[in-house]
Amino acid sequence: QVQLVESGGGLVQAGGSLRLSCAASGRTFSTYAMGWFRQAPGKEREFVTAIMWSGGSTTYANSVKGRFTVSRDNAKNTVYLQMNSLKPEDTAVYYCAADRGAVIRGITERATRYDYWGQGTQVTVSS
């Protein structure tokens, strides 16, 4: 049973920082890509960033480049999303996801490619 559990969301002022965590359990994720997506009210779910569990290659959405950093801790089976210089438009529910096909085709920004999802954590940035 694969489980992804996000934590670290909250309310922060514009310009502030938050670090989200995604604890993964239930299998070995060494061949997976781990992605972060977000969904704001009334909007579609959008890709934020992803990291290959093995090797650590990353990709970012243009809207977060230079502000967000994704990383992983293999020993803790945890992926992190460090979010700096937060803006009100970053307000959304943030989801962690795992893509088991990434070892073959690389990182994808398509949410439909991800096989497992966490329950989400709310991030609210006030102006």
C-alpha positions in Angstrom: 0.0 0.0 0.0 1.7 3.2 -1.2 1.1 6.2 1.0 2.2 9.8 0.4 1.6 12.1 3.3 2.1 15.9 2.9 2.7 18.3 5.7 4.0 21.8 6.3 1.3 23.9 4.8 -0.1 27.0 6.5 -0.7 30.7 6.3 2.2 33.0 5.5 2.6 36.6 4.4 3.7 37.5 0.9 7.5 37.3 0.7 7.6 34.6 3.3 8.7 31.0 3.2 7.3 27.5 3.8 8.7 24.1 3.5 6.4 21.2 2.6 7.3 17.6 3.2 6.0 14.4 1.5 6.7 11.2 3.4 6.5 8.2 1.2 6.0 4.6 2.3 4.8 1.3 1.0 7.5 0.4 -1.6 10.9 1.3 -2.9 10.7 4.6 -4.8 14.3 4.6 -6.2 13.0 4.4 -9.8 10.2 6.9 -9.4 9.9 10.6 -10.0 8.2 12.6 -7.2 6.2 15.5 -8.2 4.5 18.5 -6.6 1.3 19.9 -8.0 -1.1 22.6 -6.8 -4.7 23.4 -7.3 -6.2 26.8 -6.5 -10.0 27.2 -6.2 -11.7 27.2 -9.5 -8.5 26.3 -11.4 -7.1 23.1 -12.8 -4.4 21.2 -11.0 -1.0 22.5 -12.3 2.5 21.1 -12.2 5.0 22.8 -9.8 8.1 20.7 -9.8 9.4 17.1 -9.8 12.6 15.2 -8.9 13.9 11.9 -9.9 14.4 9.8 -6.7 17.5 8.3 -8.1 20.0 10.9 -9.4 18.1 13.9 -8.3 17.4 15.6 -11.6 14.7 18.2 -11.4 12.4 20.3 -13.4 10.3 23.4 -12.4 7.3 25.3 -13.7 8.4 28.7 -15.0 6.1 30.4 -12.4 8.2 29.0 -9.5 11.7 28.9 -10.9 14.2 30.7 -8.7 11.8 30.7 -5.8 11.0 27.0 -5.1 13.5 24.2 -4.6 12.7 20.5 -4.5 14.9 18.0 -2.8 14.8 14.5 -1.3 16.2 12.6 1.6 16.7 9.0 0.7 17.2 7.8 4.2 13.9 9.3 5.4 12.0 8.5 2.2 10.9 12.1 2.2 10.6 14.7 -0.5 10.7 18.4 0.3 9.5 21.6 -1.4 11.1 24.7 -0.1 9.1 27.7 -1.1 10.6 31.2 -0.8 9.4 34.6 -1.9 5.9 33.4 -1.7 3.2 35.4 -3.6 -0.6 35.5 -3.1 -0.9 33.6 -6.4 0.9 30.7 -4.9 -2.1 30.1 -2.7 -3.4 26.5 -3.4 -3.7 23.0 -2.1 -0.3 21.4 -2.8 -0.2 17.7 -3.6 2.7 15.3 -3.7 2.6 12.5 -6.3 4.7 9.6 -7.5 5.3 8.5 -11.1 6.6 4.9 -11.4 7.1 5.2 -15.2 9.7 8.0 -14.9 12.7 5.6 -15.0 11.7 4.9 -18.6 10.4 8.2 -20.0 11.9 10.7 -17.6 10.1 13.4 -15.6 6.7 14.5 -16.9 4.6 17.5 -16.0 1.4 15.6 -16.9 -0.7 14.9 -13.8 -2.3 11.9 -15.4 1.0 10.1 -15.6 1.4 10.1 -11.8 0.2 6.9 -10.1 0.0 7.8 -6.5 -1.2 11.0 -4.8 -1.2 12.4 -1.3 -4.2 14.1 0.3 -2.8 17.6 -0.1 -1.8 20.4 2.2 -3.2 24.0 2.1 -0.9 26.9 1.5 -2.3 30.4 1.9 -0.3 33.5 1.1 -1.7 36.7 2.3 -1.0 40.1 0.6 
